[in-house]
Amino acid sequence: MRAALVVPVIEELFWRAWLMRWLVNSDFRMVRLGTYAPLAFWLSAVLFASEHGSFWDVGLIAGIVYNFWMIRTRSVADCILAHAVTNAALSVYVIAGHHWQYWL
């Protein structure tokens, strides 16, 4: 339950709502949500991937998709929803198939 409800909120507020903007300008409030800057886009995606341990490759793909979605929609709520759906689907897969190795 935590993976689909709490984690997406915390991570999207950090990675997309704060870090992507802070990498553009340390006064992140001056940067509009969804502002595209190549360094911010790729660095936040790589750092997001790094927190996913041995599944960094899947984390990188997810980070790229979520970053793209933030730029496209300019909505942190949409990114939270996308992240929640991803985590919920993964949770169902892990529990139903007993694939515990996907939970670090």
Protein Blocks (a to p, Z undefined) as FASTA:
>chain_A
ZZmmmmmmmmmmmmmmmmmmmmmomblmlpcghiacfklmmmmmmmmmmmnojmlmmmmm
mmmmmmmmmmmnopaklmmmmmmmmmmmmmmmmmmnopaklpZZ
